[in-house]
Amino acid sequence: MGEEDIIHIQATLPFMKEISGVKPYRIIGPLPAEHESKRTNVEAMEVADVTICNARLQQGQFSIDDHGFEFIRFEYNTQLVGDNPEAAQGFLEEVVTFLQGRFQTLHVFSYDLRVSSRPLRSSSRAVLIALAYRFVLAKRRTLRGTPKGWLQGALSRIGRHLHDHEKESMLTDDYRILAVNTWMPLDVPAIDRPLVIGDRRTFLQADVIPADQVFTDFLGEYSHPRPNEGQQWYWLDHQEPGEMTIFCSFDSSVPGDGGACPHGTFHNPRATFESPRRKSVETRSLIFLPGGNIPKKNELYGLGNSCPLWHIS
């Protein structure tokens, strides 16, 4: 069977070990050295023989609207070399322009960029499977089970990244609000420690384990999924630099859990010690869609890879 014929692999995914009698948490920010051991009570639990399907064989069929993620070609000019704030800002500006074209809206705010490297088969664990942040503020916790309260908490968290006039005009029913992450390899293909992502339609609300995320000035919440045989997982085999994954961490049009996609990384059993060390870049953005519809990717791009720019008329 050739490299291009791999349909799926069996791999081990690092889920969260469930905790009895106490809510999972992690603390973000500085802690005194004597309290560092209390930073989190979250521990990994490896689940073996999880089927992960090769999205390469059907990558054009995935969409944000349905699956919560998609793959798309991203052509960029800024080179992320070293700790260079100007390069990071330039890259984020290119991401904003690209997402404006993809979603056909000017209202895109990219606010975070992370570059990471993963040594092959090192003692450093793979990234624990998690749903992206659920944007629930502490004062809304009693309303977590209701879509209305959960959405209001999300809007409050999202509002932290907007100016007052933007909050007044865009945190309304006139806009569909998406929080999306972009992820792609840098320099070399992602062979070991690639991104694994779940089809959000296959995850039940009962599979979601909420966890507190404690910041210095507020209490947020994120989630981990319980493993379940009905869940469908994907990875893009030999994902190349410029092959971007866009996935949803919040969608105001989806009731219940807000349409977040479980995601993480895993040890690819087909990787070897000769496989290149993975390097990747991830960004986070807010997207506001007047009217609420996401343009179909094939209607924008046809069969090509170029991105249509969004022009102010």
N, C-alpha and C positions, 0 to 999 in steps of 0.2 A: 504494500500500500504506500503510495507516494505521500510526500509532505502535505500536498494540497488536498489529500483525500481523508485526512483525519476528521472524523465526524464528532467525536467527543473523547474525553479522557476521564479517568477516575482519579480524584485527587483528595487530599485532606484539606479541609477548610477550618480556620480557627474561629469558632463561635465563642460567645461568652458563657462561662459557667454560671448556672443559676445560683442565686443566693437565697437562703431561706430566712425569712423574718426581717429582712432589712432591704431597703432600696439600693440598687447599685448607684455609685457616684464617682465622679472624678473632679479634682480641683485644678483649675487653670490659674497659673500665675505663681508668684514666689511664695515659698513656705519656709519657715525656720527649719534648720537642718534636723532638729530633734523631732519634727513632725513630718518629715519627708515620707516616712513609711506609711503615713495615713493619707497620702495623696489620692489613692483610689482603692476601692475594694473589689474592682473588676479583675477577674482572672480568665485566662483563655481555656477553652475546652476543645481539643482537636476532634473533629468528626471525620472519619476516614471513608473512602470509597464514595464520595459525593460525585455525581455525574455532572460534568461541566461541558456544555456543548460549544462547538467551534462556531462562533458567529461569523467567521470568514465566509462560510458557505451560504449565508443569507443576510449579509450585513446591510444590504439595501432595503430590507423589509422591516427593520426596526424603526420605531418612531417615538418621539417624546409623548405624543398624545396617547398612544396605546401602551407601549412597554415601559415608558418612563425614561428611555435612553435611546440614543442613536449614534451612528458613526458617520463622520463626515471629514472631507479633506480640508485641512487648514494650511494655507500658504502664508508664511510670515517672513519678516526680514530681520527682526531683532534677535541677536544672539545672546543667550543667557549664559555668560561666562563669569564665574566667581560671584562674589557678593557685591553686585553693582546696582544701586538703587535706580540709576537712570535707565539701565537696561530693563529692569523689572517694570518700571513705569511705561517704557516704550512698548514692551510686550503686552502689558495690560491694555494699552490704548489700541493695539492691533486686535486684541480679543474683543474689545468693545465694538469696534468697527465691524468685525466679522459677525458677531452675534446680532448686531443691528441688521445686517443683511440677511442672516438666516431667519430671524423672527420678524423682519419687516417692521421694525419699530425703532424710533430714536431713543426710547426710554430704557436704556441699558446702563447699569451701574456695576462695574467690576471693582471689587473692594479687597480681594485677597489673592496672593500668589505664593505658591510653595514649590520649591525645587527639592527633590529628594533623590538620594542614591541608595541602592540596595546591593550589598555584596552577596555574591552567590553562595548559598548554603551556609551562611554565617550563623553564629549563635543568636543573632537578632531575629526575633520572630516575625512572621508575616503580619500584615496589618489585620487586626481583629475585625471580623465582619460587623458592620454597623449600618443602620439607616442614618442618613444625614440628619442634621439638627432639626428638631421638631418645633423650634421657635416658641416654646411655651414658657411664659414668665411665671415666677413663683406665685404671684398674686392670682394667677389664673389656674392654679393646679387643681382646685376643686371642680373646675369645669372641663378637665381634660377629656372626660368621656363623651362630651357633646361636641359635635362639629362646630357649632356656633362659637362656643367658648374657646375651642382649640384654634379656630381661625382668628379670633380676636387676639389671642396671645401671639399668634404668628405675625399679625399686622403690627402689633406693638414692637416686637423684636425687629422686624424689617424697618420700622420707622427710625430705628437708631442710626441707620445708614443714609437717611435722607434729610435735606433741609426742610425747614418748616413749610415753605410754600409748596414743596414737592409732596409732603405728607398731606397737605390740605387738598391738593388736586388729584393725587393718584391713589391714596389709600381709600378708595371708594368702590362702589359696585360697578363703576364704569370700566374698571380695569381687571383683567385676569392677571394675577401676580405669580410669577415663577421664580424660584430660587434654583439656579442650576450650577453644577460644577462642570468644568472641562478638565480632561485628563489626557495626556499623551506622552509618549516616550521622547526623550531628547538624545540626539547624537547616534544612538544605536537602537535596534529593535528590542522590544520587551519580550524576552524569552522566558527567563525565570523571574518570579515575583511579578507577573503581569496583573493587570486589573481584572477582577472578577466582579460581575454585576448581575443582580437578580431581576427577572421580569416582575415588575411590581404587581401585575395582575394575579400572580400565583402565591402571594403572601397574604395570609389571613390576619385580621386584627388580633386574633388570639395568639398569633405567633410573635407579637411585638412585646418586648420587655423594655419599659421606660427606665431611663437612668437620669439622675441629676448631673448637670454640669455647672459647677460652682465657679463663678468669676468674682473678682474683687468687688464689683458694684451691682451684680444681679445674679439671680439663679435661673439658669436655663435648663432645657431638657433635650436629650437625644435618645436614641433607641438602639437596641440590638435585636435581631430576629432569632427566634428558636428554630432549630433545624426541623424540617418537615419534608416528608417524601414527595409532596406535591409541588415543592418549589422548583423553579427552573433557573439554572445558572448558566452564564455565558462568559466566554473570554474571546478576544480577537487574536487568533493565532499569529505570532510574529508581527504584532502591531508595530508599524513603522513610525519614525518621527514624521509629523505632518498628518498622521491619521488620528484625528481627535475623537474622543468619546465625550458626548454631552449627556449628562444625566441629571435627573430632577431630584432636588432635596426638599422642595415644597411646591405645591400647585394648589392655588386657592380654589380651583374648580373641582377638586377631588375631595369628597367628604371623608370623614373618618380620620385616616392617618395622613392625609395631605399628599398622597402620591409619591412619597419618598422611595428611592431605589436602594435596597441593601447593596453594599459594595465593600470591597477590601482587596487584599492581595493573597496570593497563595504560591506555594512551591510547585512549580510545573515539573511533573515527573519525567518529562521528555527533555528537560534541560540537562546540560553536562557541565563539567568544570571548565570547559572551553567556552561556554556561552558567555557573552559579554555582560559586564556588570550593568544592571539596569539603572537608568537615570530618567526621571520623569518630571513633568511640570503640571501642577494643578491650579486652577483658578476658581473663584466663586463669584457669582454675579446675580444681581436682581434684574428681572425683566418684567416690564409692565406692558400688557397687550390691550390696547383699546379695542373693544369689540369681542375680545376673548378667543379668537381663532388663531391657531398656529398654522402658518402656510405649509403646505405639503412640500417636502424636500425635493421630490422629483419635478414638481411644478416650477420650482425656483431654479434648479440646477440642470434639469434635463439629464443627459447622460454624461455631462462634463463635470470637472472638479472645481471650476472657478466659482468664486463667491460673488453674487450680485450686490453691488453697493446700494445702500439705502440713501436716496437723495431727498433733500427737503424741497418740496414743490412750492 
